[in-house]
């Protein structure tokens, strides 16, 4: 037997040194080629992308808010302005001597030393705390002069209303977006013209260092803010205040719910005052529901002040004249209802002039029968009832004017003397301004002009106008209305009698629904124009829900408001009196 073979020895032969070096060089070349290719991709093909990424990491756009435009009164008085304030912050770890810093900062911040120290020792986050907001520019200058490390100031804008509550209902109010610092209008003209007033915010792009702070002199790309446009109103602040005070006094005297006064120039449509009571102060407003403009947002029945529109339709389309005679019984049955007068004496004979001057519902119910319902409706509409005034103020109500095909049996009669229709105060002021302007209605306006960011003033374009009634009709109505002050004076209500001026006026007393009853409240109106022989100003006063135990007739309640506002308006507008001028005689009694 042959013995087993011994195991074969395996010998590993080492490569030559040159071969090993070659393989290593190839591997290195491959890796370098990959790096080079990636570098070409990044620096060549994707350079733009990474450049923008780098910019975003090292540059920051700081918003620059635009200065909101100023709102001025007709006389240039500032009614709303933008004030620069500052938010003061601190980085507590950077402040070595916190008690001393608190002592220095307390005065300019309007805080006590202990309050400031508490903020520094107990910040909202480790490196940041807001010390105060709304710091004035002078106080910010004092803080900057202290040169305390870690204390910074950021500018912000707030809205200020120097005129207080007198024009609040017209101007409105604003709030500030806490994220952007942008001021935005919430009501009134601040809201309606928000875009015009706001301007366009800008930005400042600065390079940010490793410590998160802007690098000085590192260059920046700025987009300047475009400041907002300023607005000049037709409102005369002194006249607005006087009208508001007249309202306040009457509301307090009669325990009424509210009062409005609208004063308008007939030829231009310019509203010189739009006052109310109660009102609110934009600087202290807490309940937004209080921020109402009653003259356009609230509606009421105009009562007998609407009779001039019925008469105009009868003169022009019903074959009637101011001297057309009527018998006035104590009551009359029309449309399924008995119609009476507030002060019925029965058995009178009046001309249409007398029906208007004596404010007879019974008489006007007969006058309206001379025109078809559609004509009656068309005249009410032409005078501006049931449609927006053109002011476009937020929350404005167009009122309520039902169409003829929806009228109940007695509705055309109640509409003839101002019941069954709802209006706002500006609409009724515009009705009488139309009559005062020879029958041409000029759309009411609150804007006299605008100021661009450089302060250049541009007057507003004239408001659109349209003829509503003929000049002859307007002249006849003015002459009739000039009889009213004398009649009211005979009844111990001489509120439309202003020595030296012939005033044309009309009262109105309307029954209105209450919260728990049908017609248990009253609306009292008095609208006048002066001088009567060429009216330059119209004053409309309305008082809602006076205490009926005190008084509720238009002449008694709204009369004092009209008198005070009209007298002040004539003085303010420097309309000279005409001594010895008396109202033309118009026959009120029929044969």
NORNORRA-V171378 format. One record per pair of residues at least 4 apart in sequence whose ideal C-beta (glycine too) atoms are under 8 Angstrom apart, sorted by sequence separation. I is the first residue (numbers start at 1). J is the second residue. If there is no record, write none. Layout:
# NORNORRA-V171378
I_J / I_J
This chain:
# NORNORRA-V171378
15_19 / 16_20 / 17_21 / 18_22 / 19_23 / 20_24 / 21_25 / 22_26 / 23_27 / 24_28 / 25_29 / 26_30 / 27_31 / 28_32 / 29_33 / 30_34 / 31_35 / 32_36 / 33_37 / 34_38 / 35_39 / 36_40 / 37_41 / 38_42 / 39_43 / 40_44 / 41_45 / 42_46 / 43_47 / 46_50 / 47_51 / 48_52 / 49_53 / 50_54 / 51_55 / 52_56 / 53_57 / 54_58 / 55_59 / 72_76 / 73_77 / 91_95 / 97_101 / 98_102 / 99_103 / 100_104 / 101_105 / 102_106 / 105_109 / 111_115 / 112_116 / 113_117 / 114_118 / 115_119 / 116_120 / 117_121 / 118_122 / 119_123 / 123_127 / 124_128 / 125_129 / 135_139 / 136_140 / 137_141 / 138_142 / 139_143 / 140_144 / 141_145 / 142_146 / 163_167 / 164_168 / 167_171 / 168_172 / 177_181 / 185_189 / 186_190 / 187_191 / 188_192 / 189_193 / 190_194 / 193_197 / 194_198 / 208_212 / 209_213 / 214_218 / 235_239 / 236_240 / 237_241 / 238_242 / 239_243 / 240_244 / 241_245 / 242_246 / 243_247 / 244_248 / 245_249 / 246_250 / 247_251 / 248_252 / 249_253 / 250_254 / 251_255 / 265_269 / 275_279 / 281_285 / 293_297 / 294_298 / 302_306 / 306_310 / 307_311 / 308_312 / 309_313 / 310_314 / 311_315 / 312_316 / 313_317 / 314_318 / 320_324 / 333_337 / 340_344 / 350_354 / 351_355 / 352_356 / 353_357 / 354_358 / 355_359 / 360_364 / 361_365 / 362_366 / 363_367 / 364_368 / 365_369 / 371_375 / 372_376 / 373_377 / 374_378 / 375_379 / 376_380 / 377_381 / 378_382 / 379_383 / 381_385 / 388_392 / 392_396 / 402_406 / 403_407 / 407_411 / 410_414 / 411_415 / 412_416 / 413_417 / 415_419 / 423_427 / 424_428 / 425_429 / 426_430 / 427_431 / 428_432 / 429_433 / 430_434 / 431_435 / 432_436 / 433_437 / 435_439 / 437_441 / 451_455 / 452_456 / 469_473 / 470_474 / 471_475 / 472_476 / 473_477 / 474_478 / 475_479 / 476_480 / 477_481 / 478_482 / 479_483 / 483_487 / 484_488 / 485_489 / 486_490 / 487_491 / 489_493 / 513_517 / 516_520 / 517_521 / 531_535 / 546_550 / 547_551 / 548_552 / 552_556 / 553_557 / 554_558 / 555_559 / 558_562 / 559_563 / 560_564 / 561_565 / 562_566 / 563_567 / 564_568 / 565_569 / 566_570 / 567_571 / 568_572 / 569_573 / 15_20 / 40_45 / 41_46 / 42_47 / 72_77 / 73_78 / 90_95 / 106_111 / 111_116 / 123_128 / 124_129 / 135_140 / 143_148 / 146_151 / 168_173 / 176_181 / 177_182 / 185_190 / 186_191 / 208_213 / 209_214 / 235_240 / 251_256 / 264_269 / 265_270 / 280_285 / 285_290 / 292_297 / 313_318 / 314_319 / 315_320 / 333_338 / 334_339 / 350_355 / 355_360 / 358_363 / 371_376 / 380_385 / 381_386 / 384_389 / 391_396 / 402_407 / 407_412 / 414_419 / 415_420 / 423_428 / 434_439 / 437_442 / 451_456 / 469_474 / 488_493 / 489_494 / 498_503 / 513_518 / 530_535 / 531_536 / 546_551 / 547_552 / 551_556 / 552_557 / 554_559 / 570_575 / 72_78 / 73_79 / 92_98 / 95_101 / 105_111 / 106_112 / 123_129 / 124_130 / 161_167 / 176_182 / 177_183 / 185_191 / 208_214 / 209_215 / 250_256 / 251_257 / 264_270 / 285_291 / 292_298 / 314_320 / 315_321 / 332_338 / 333_339 / 348_354 / 354_360 / 380_386 / 381_387 / 414_420 / 415_421 / 434_440 / 451_457 / 452_458 / 488_494 / 497_503 / 513_519 / 514_520 / 529_535 / 530_536 / 546_552 / 551_557 / 71_78 / 72_79 / 106_113 / 109_116 / 161_168 / 176_183 / 177_184 / 185_192 / 190_197 / 207_214 / 208_215 / 251_258 / 264_271 / 265_272 / 315_322 / 331_338 / 332_339 / 389_396 / 434_441 / 450_457 / 451_458 / 488_495 / 496_503 / 512_519 / 513_520 / 514_521 / 530_537 / 570_577 / 42_50 / 70_78 / 71_79 / 135_143 / 143_151 / 163_171 / 175_183 / 176_184 / 185_193 / 206_214 / 207_215 / 251_259 / 263_271 / 264_272 / 331_339 / 350_358 / 355_363 / 356_364 / 368_376 / 371_379 / 388_396 / 404_412 / 407_415 / 433_441 / 434_442 / 449_457 / 450_458 / 488_496 / 489_497 / 511_519 / 513_521 / 529_537 / 71_80 / 106_115 / 120_129 / 144_153 / 174_183 / 175_184 / 185_194 / 206_215 / 250_259 / 262_271 / 263_272 / 282_291 / 311_320 / 331_340 / 354_363 / 355_364 / 402_411 / 411_420 / 433_442 / 449_458 / 485_494 / 488_497 / 496_505 / 511_520 / 512_521 / 529_538 / 70_80 / 71_81 / 103_113 / 106_116 / 119_129 / 143_153 / 161_171 / 174_184 / 184_194 / 263_273 / 280_290 / 314_324 / 330_340 / 348_358 / 350_360 / 388_398 / 449_459 / 450_460 / 511_521 / 512_522 / 528_538 / 529_539 / 70_81 / 102_113 / 105_116 / 119_130 / 174_185 / 175_186 / 207_218 / 248_259 / 262_273 / 263_274 / 280_291 / 330_341 / 352_363 / 387_398 / 430_441 / 433_444 / 448_459 / 449_460 / 485_496 / 486_497 / 511_522 / 512_523 / 527_538 / 528_539 / 546_557 / 70_82 / 102_114 / 119_131 / 161_173 / 173_185 / 174_186 / 185_197 / 206_218 / 207_219 / 247_259 / 261_273 / 262_274 / 278_290 / 348_360 / 355_367 / 386_398 / 387_399 / 448_460 / 484_496 / 485_497 / 510_522 / 527_539 / 69_82 / 140_153 / 172_185 / 173_186 / 207_220 / 247_260 / 261_274 / 328_341 / 331_344 / 350_363 / 386_399 / 447_460 / 509_522 / 510_523 / 527_540 / 68_82 / 99_113 / 102_116 / 159_173 / 172_186 / 173_187 / 184_198 / 206_220 / 247_261 / 260_274 / 261_275 / 330_344 / 385_399 / 386_400 / 430_444 / 509_523 / 526_540 / 527_541 / 543_557 / 67_82 / 101_116 / 102_117 / 116_131 / 159_174 / 172_187 / 173_188 / 183_198 / 205_220 / 246_261 / 260_275 / 261_276 / 330_345 / 331_346 / 352_367 / 386_401 / 429_444 / 445_460 / 508_523 / 509_524 / 510_525 / 525_540 / 526_541 / 543_558 / 172_188 / 174_190 / 182_198 / 204_220 / 205_221 / 260_276 / 330_346 / 385_401 / 508_524 / 509_525 / 525_541 / 542_558 / 88_105 / 159_176 / 171_188 / 172_189 / 173_190 / 204_221 / 205_222 / 244_261 / 259_276 / 276_293 / 329_346 / 330_347 / 342_359 / 488_505 / 508_525 / 525_542 / 541_558 / 99_117 / 102_120 / 135_153 / 158_176 / 170_188 / 171_189 / 172_190 / 204_222 / 243_261 / 258_276 / 259_277 / 276_294 / 328_346 / 329_347 / 341_359 / 344_362 / 402_420 / 426_444 / 445_463 / 485_503 / 507_525 / 508_526 / 524_542 / 525_543 / 541_559 / 543_561 / 98_117 / 101_120 / 157_176 / 169_188 / 170_189 / 171_190 / 172_191 / 182_201 / 203_222 / 204_223 / 258_277 / 274_293 / 276_295 / 328_347 / 341_360 / 342_361 / 402_421 / 444_463 / 488_507 / 507_526 / 508_527 / 523_542 / 524_543 / 111_131 / 131_151 / 156_176 / 168_188 / 172_192 / 202_222 / 203_223 / 243_263 / 258_278 / 327_347 / 328_348 / 341_361 / 381_401 / 401_421 / 443_463 / 482_502 / 484_504 / 485_505 / 506_526 / 523_543 / 524_544 / 541_561 / 88_109 / 111_132 / 180_201 / 202_223 / 274_295 / 327_348 / 328_349 / 340_361 / 341_362 / 380_401 / 400_421 / 401_422 / 442_463 / 443_464 / 482_503 / 484_505 / 505_526 / 506_527 / 523_544 / 541_562 / 98_120 / 109_131 / 110_132 / 134_156 / 202_224 / 327_349 / 328_350 / 339_361 / 340_362 / 399_421 / 400_422 / 442_464 / 443_465 / 482_504 / 484_506 / 505_527 / 506_528 / 523_545 / 524_546 / 98_121 / 109_132 / 133_156 / 202_225 / 326_349 / 339_362 / 399_422 / 442_465 / 481_504 / 484_507 / 505_528 / 521_544 / 522_545 / 539_562 / 134_158 / 157_181 / 159_183 / 201_225 / 202_226 / 239_263 / 325_349 / 326_350 / 377_401 / 399_423 / 441_465 / 481_505 / 504_528 / 505_529 / 521_545 / 522_546 / 541_565 / 95_120 / 110_135 / 156_181 / 158_183 / 200_225 / 325_350 / 326_351 / 399_424 / 440_465 / 441_466 / 479_504 / 481_506 / 503_528 / 504_529 / 105_131 / 109_135 / 157_183 / 199_225 / 200_226 / 251_277 / 325_351 / 326_352 / 339_365 / 377_403 / 440_466 / 441_467 / 478_504 / 503_529 / 504_530 / 522_548 / 539_565 / 108_135 / 199_226 / 251_278 / 324_351 / 328_355 / 377_404 / 397_424 / 440_467 / 441_468 / 503_530 / 521_548 / 539_566 / 92_120 / 199_227 / 247_275 / 323_351 / 324_352 / 376_404 / 396_424 / 399_427 / 439_467 / 440_468 / 502_530 / 503_531 / 504_532 / 524_552 / 526_554 / 90_119 / 92_121 / 110_139 / 199_228 / 246_275 / 247_276 / 248_277 / 322_351 / 323_352 / 326_355 / 439_468 / 501_530 / 502_531 / 503_532 / 524_553 / 525_554 / 526_555 / 537_566 / 90_120 / 109_139 / 198_228 / 199_229 / 243_273 / 247_277 / 322_352 / 323_353 / 332_362 / 374_404 / 439_469 / 496_526 / 501_531 / 502_532 / 522_552 / 524_554 / 539_569 / 92_123 / 108_139 / 159_190 / 197_228 / 234_265 / 242_273 / 244_275 / 321_352 / 322_353 / 331_362 / 334_365 / 373_404 / 439_470 / 495_526 / 501_532 / 502_533 / 504_535 / 514_545 / 108_140 / 196_228 / 197_229 / 240_272 / 243_275 / 244_276 / 320_352 / 328_360 / 330_362 / 439_471 / 496_528 / 498_530 / 512_544 / 524_556 / 526_558 / 537_569 / 90_123 / 93_126 / 196_229 / 197_230 / 239_272 / 240_273 / 244_277 / 262_295 / 329_362 / 332_365 / 438_471 / 512_545 / 524_557 / 525_558 / 526_559 / 537_570 / 92_126 / 93_127 / 108_142 / 109_143 / 197_231 / 234_268 / 239_273 / 240_274 / 241_275 / 260_294 / 328_362 / 332_366 / 373_407 / 434_468 / 435_469 / 439_473 / 524_558 / 528_562 / 92_127 / 107_142 / 108_143 / 196_231 / 240_275 / 244_279 / 260_295 / 328_363 / 380_415 / 386_421 / 389_424 / 391_426 / 434_469 / 439_474 / 526_561 / 527_562 / 91_127 / 234_270 / 235_271 / 236_272 / 258_294 / 376_412 / 385_421 / 438_474 / 526_562 / 530_566 / 537_573 / 91_128 / 92_129 / 234_271 / 235_272 / 236_273 / 315_352 / 326_363 / 389_426 / 437_474 / 438_475 / 536_573 / 90_128 / 105_143 / 193_231 / 234_272 / 235_273 / 260_298 / 314_352 / 385_423 / 389_427 / 436_474 / 528_566 / 537_575 / 89_128 / 90_129 / 235_274 / 373_412 / 376_415 / 435_474 / 536_575 / 89_129 / 258_298 / 326_366 / 376_416 / 434_474 / 530_570 / 89_130 / 90_131 / 105_146 / 311_352 / 326_367 / 380_421 / 389_430 / 88_130 / 89_131 / 104_146 / 189_231 / 385_427 / 435_477 / 436_478 / 87_130 / 88_131 / 105_148 / 324_367 / 384_427 / 435_478 / 485_528 / 509_552 / 88_132 / 104_148 / 189_233 / 311_355 / 368_412 / 509_553 / 531_575 / 87_132 / 88_133 / 311_356 / 368_413 / 509_554 / 530_575 / 533_578 / 87_133 / 105_151 / 384_430 / 385_431 / 435_481 / 507_553 / 508_554 / 87_134 / 88_135 / 101_148 / 320_367 / 368_415 / 383_430 / 384_431 / 507_554 / 531_578 / 85_133 / 86_134 / 87_135 / 307_355 / 308_356 / 365_413 / 368_416 / 383_431 / 481_529 / 507_555 / 533_581 / 85_134 / 86_135 / 307_356 / 318_367 / 367_416 / 85_135 / 86_136 / 101_151 / 320_370 / 384_434 / 482_532 / 531_581 / 85_136 / 86_137 / 319_370 / 365_416 / 383_434 / 478_529 / 481_532 / 507_558 / 532_583 / 85_137 / 88_140 / 307_359 / 318_370 / 364_416 / 365_417 / 507_559 / 84_137 / 86_139 / 95_148 / 96_149 / 311_364 / 314_367 / 318_371 / 364_417 / 390_443 / 391_444 / 86_140 / 95_149 / 310_364 / 314_368 / 317_371 / 389_443 / 390_444 / 391_445 / 478_532 / 88_143 / 94_149 / 95_150 / 304_359 / 313_368 / 389_444 / 390_445 / 391_446 / 94_150 / 95_151 / 311_367 / 314_370 / 361_417 / 93_150 / 304_361 / 307_364 / 310_367 / 314_371 / 318_375 / 384_441 / 478_535 / 505_562 / 92_150 / 310_368 / 313_371 / 317_375 / 383_441 / 91_150 / 382_441 / 90_150 / 91_151 / 493_553 / 495_555 / 90_151 / 91_152 / 89_151 / 90_152 / 313_375 / 317_379 / 493_555 / 88_151 / 89_152 / 170_233 / 313_376 / 493_556 / 496_559 / 503_566 / 88_152 / 89_153 / 491_555 / 495_559 / 88_153 / 89_154 / 170_235 / 313_378 / 495_560 / 498_563 / 87_153 / 310_376 / 313_379 / 493_559 / 496_562 / 86_153 / 87_154 / 312_379 / 488_555 / 495_562 / 496_563 / 86_154 / 167_235 / 436_504 / 495_563 / 498_566 / 86_155 / 87_156 / 310_379 / 498_567 / 501_570 / 85_155 / 86_156 / 167_237 / 170_240 / 309_379 / 496_566 / 84_155 / 85_156 / 166_237 / 309_380 / 339_410 / 488_559 / 84_156 / 85_157 / 337_409 / 498_570 / 84_157 / 85_158 / 167_240 / 335_408 / 336_409 / 337_410 / 390_463 / 83_157 / 163_237 / 166_240 / 306_380 / 309_383 / 335_409 / 336_410 / 339_413 / 390_464 / 432_506 / 501_575 / 82_157 / 83_158 / 166_241 / 335_410 / 339_414 / 82_158 / 83_159 / 309_385 / 334_410 / 335_411 / 337_413 / 501_577 / 502_578 / 82_159 / 83_160 / 335_412 / 500_577 / 501_578 / 81_159 / 82_160 / 166_244 / 335_413 / 499_577 / 500_578 / 80_159 / 81_160 / 165_244 / 334_413 / 500_579 / 502_581 / 504_583 / 80_160 / 81_161 / 501_581 / 502_582 / 80_161 / 81_162 / 500_581 / 502_583 / 79_161 / 79_162 / 78_162 / 79_163 / 382_466 / 78_163 / 383_468 / 77_163 / 382_468 / 79_167 / 68_157 / 379_468 / 67_157 / 73_163 / 418_508 / 65_156 / 68_159 / 80_171 / 419_510 / 65_157 / 79_171 / 418_510 / 419_511 / 296_389 / 436_529 / 73_167 / 435_529 / 296_391 / 432_527 / 297_393 / 431_527 / 432_528 / 433_529 / 296_393 / 428_525 / 432_529 / 486_583 / 297_395 / 299_397 / 429_527 / 437_535 / 485_583 / 296_395 / 297_396 / 298_397 / 428_527 / 436_535 / 71_171 / 293_393 / 296_396 / 297_397 / 299_399 / 483_583 / 82_183 / 187_288 / 296_397 / 299_400 / 482_583 / 186_288 / 293_395 / 436_538 / 482_584 / 188_291 / 292_395 / 293_396 / 483_586 / 170_274 / 187_291 / 479_583 / 482_586 / 169_274 / 186_291 / 188_293 / 310_415 / 433_538 / 479_584 / 483_588 / 68_174 / 169_275 / 187_293 / 310_416 / 432_538 / 480_586 / 169_276 / 310_417 / 479_586 / 174_282 / 432_540 / 166_275 / 173_282 / 306_415 / 307_416 / 429_538 / 80_190 / 169_279 / 172_282 / 306_416 / 307_417 / 429_539 / 168_279 / 169_280 / 171_282 / 306_417 / 307_418 / 429_540 / 168_280 / 173_285 / 306_418 / 428_540 / 166_279 / 168_281 / 304_417 / 305_418 / 165_279 / 168_282 / 303_417 / 304_418 / 428_542 / 65_180 / 68_183 / 165_280 / 303_418 / 306_421 / 425_540 / 65_181 / 165_281 / 302_418 / 303_419 / 63_180 / 65_182 / 164_281 / 165_282 / 301_418 / 306_423 / 425_542 / 63_181 / 65_183 / 71_189 / 173_291 / 301_419 / 71_190 / 164_283 / 172_291 / 301_420 / 302_421 / 161_281 / 271_391 / 301_421 / 161_282 / 172_293 / 301_422 / 302_423 / 356_477 / 161_283 / 169_291 / 300_422 / 301_423 / 309_431 / 159_282 / 160_283 / 168_291 / 169_292 / 170_293 / 299_422 / 300_423 / 305_428 / 308_431 / 312_435 / 357_480 / 169_293 / 299_423 / 300_424 / 308_432 / 356_480 / 357_481 / 169_294 / 299_424 / 306_431 / 356_481 / 71_197 / 169_295 / 298_424 / 302_428 / 305_431 / 357_483 / 69_196 / 297_424 / 298_425 / 305_432 / 308_435 / 353_480 / 357_484 / 69_197 / 296_424 / 352_480 / 68_197 / 69_198 / 295_424 / 296_425 / 358_487 / 68_198 / 69_199 / 295_425 / 296_426 / 353_483 / 357_487 / 68_199 / 294_425 / 295_426 / 66_198 / 67_199 / 66_199 / 66_200 / 66_201 / 65_201 / 66_202 / 64_201 / 63_201 / 64_202 / 63_202 / 64_203 / 63_203 / 64_204 / 62_203 / 61_203 / 62_204 / 61_204 / 62_205 / 61_205 / 62_206 / 60_205 / 59_205 / 60_206 / 59_206 / 359_506 / 59_207 / 60_208 / 359_507 / 58_207 / 59_208 / 359_508 / 58_208 / 356_506 / 274_425 / 62_214 / 274_426 / 316_469 / 60_214 / 79_233 / 316_470 / 322_476 / 271_426 / 76_232 / 79_235 / 312_469 / 316_473 / 322_479 / 64_222 / 67_225 / 69_227 / 72_230 / 74_232 / 79_237 / 271_429 / 315_473 / 322_480 / 64_223 / 66_225 / 68_227 / 69_228 / 71_230 / 72_231 / 73_232 / 74_233 / 64_224 / 65_225 / 66_226 / 67_227 / 68_228 / 69_229 / 70_230 / 71_231 / 72_232 / 73_233 / 74_234 / 77_237 / 64_225 / 66_227 / 67_228 / 69_230 / 70_231 / 72_233 / 74_235 / 75_236 / 269_430 / 312_473 / 315_476 / 66_228 / 69_231 / 71_233 / 73_235 / 74_236 / 75_237 / 73_236 / 74_237 / 75_238 / 262_425 / 73_237 / 261_425 / 262_426 / 269_433 / 260_425 / 264_429 / 312_477 / 262_428 / 263_429 / 264_430 / 311_477 / 73_240 / 262_429 / 266_433 / 342_509 / 265_433 / 266_434 / 264_433 / 308_477 / 311_480 / 266_436 / 267_437 / 266_437 / 274_446 / 269_442 / 271_444 / 308_481 / 268_442 / 269_443 / 270_444 / 271_445 / 267_442 / 269_444 / 270_445 / 271_446 / 266_442 / 269_445 / 268_445 / 270_448 / 264_444 / 268_462 / 269_463 / 268_463 / 269_465 / 74_272 / 308_506 / 307_506 / 192_392 / 192_393 / 305_506 / 80_282 / 192_394 / 304_506 / 305_507 / 306_508 / 191_394 / 304_507 / 305_508 / 189_393 / 304_508 / 188_393 / 303_508 / 304_509 / 188_394 / 302_508 / 303_509 / 304_510 / 187_394 / 303_510 / 187_395 / 302_510 / 301_510 / 300_510 / 301_511 / 234_445 / 235_446 / 301_512 / 342_553 / 234_446 / 300_512 / 233_446 / 234_447 / 233_447 / 234_448 / 232_447 / 233_448 / 231_447 / 232_448 / 232_449 / 231_449 / 232_450 / 231_450 / 232_451 / 230_450 / 231_451 / 303_523 / 305_525 / 229_450 / 230_451 / 172_394 / 229_451 / 230_452 / 301_523 / 303_525 / 305_527 / 229_452 / 300_523 / 302_525 / 229_453 / 228_453 / 230_455 / 232_457 / 227_453 / 226_453 / 357_586 / 358_588 / 357_588 / 353_586 / 354_587 / 353_587 / 354_588 / 353_588 / 354_589 / 351_587 / 354_590 / 351_588 / 350_588 / 351_589 / 350_589 / 351_590 / 349_589 / 350_590 / 348_589 / 349_590 / 300_542 / 349_591 / 300_544 / 298_544 / 305_554 / 304_554 / 303_554 / 196_450 / 199_453 / 189_446 / 266_529 / 327_590 / 322_586 / 323_587 / 326_590 / 272_537 / 325_590 / 325_591 / 323_590 / 266_535 / 267_536 / 266_536 / 265_536 / 266_537 / 265_537 / 266_538 / 264_537 / 265_538 / 263_537 / 264_538 / 263_538 / 170_446 / 263_539 / 264_540 / 262_539 / 263_540 / 261_539 / 262_540 / 261_540 / 260_540 / 261_541 / 260_541 / 261_542 / 259_541 / 260_542 / 259_542 / 259_543 / 258_543 / 259_544 / 258_544 / 256_543 / 257_544 / 258_545 / 256_544 / 257_545 / 254_543 / 256_545 / 256_546 / 275_565 / 255_546 / 256_547 / 251_543 / 254_546 / 255_547 / 273_565 / 250_543 / 254_547 / 247_541 / 246_541 / 255_550 / 247_543 / 254_550 / 273_569 / 253_550 / 254_551 / 272_569 / 261_561 / 256_557 / 272_573 / 259_561 / 263_565 / 254_557 / 261_565 / 263_569 / 250_557 / 253_560 / 250_558 / 250_560 / 249_560 / 250_561 / 246_560 / 247_561 / 246_561 / 249_564 / 243_561 / 246_564 / 245_564 / 246_565 / 242_564 / 243_565 / 242_565 / 243_568 / 239_565 / 242_568 / 239_568 / 239_569 / 242_572 / 239_572 / 238_572 / 236_572 / 74_448 / 72_451 / 70_451 / 69_451
